Amino acid sequence: MADHWCAVARVGQLRPGDVIAVVAEGQEIALGRDGDRYFAFQRRCAHRRGDLAEGIIARGHLVCPQHGWRFSTATGCHDEASEYCLVSYNVRVADGQIEVDPRPVPHPEQGREPSA
């Protein structure tokens, strides 16, 4: 299998609670740090396409700045409706770089769009 990891940020660039926009092989991604753990999700909210890179991290959730939808930073799934999950990407730290694999991690319910 080919190595798909893309360096998108440096260790130390994100403090706990930070979320930034990055691009890995054309995928727009919201990269965040919840405590000591990094996560990477699709950049646009599944609800109304709010920019999750402008969201906040609160109590283990990435909160959309547009309508307050809460997604678990561990799973990418909506706080109250787990059938609505963000596209997730694997993250690792290597040689002082934060790397993302731009191939989506499948969710059982991924692909459903919530109603407005």
Secondary structure, DSSP 8 states (H G I E B T S, - for coil): -----EEEEETTSS-TT-EEEEEETTEEEEEEEETTEEEEEESB-TTT--BGGG-EEETTEEE-TTT--EEETTT-BBSS-TT-B--EE-EEEETTEEEE--S-B--TTTT-----
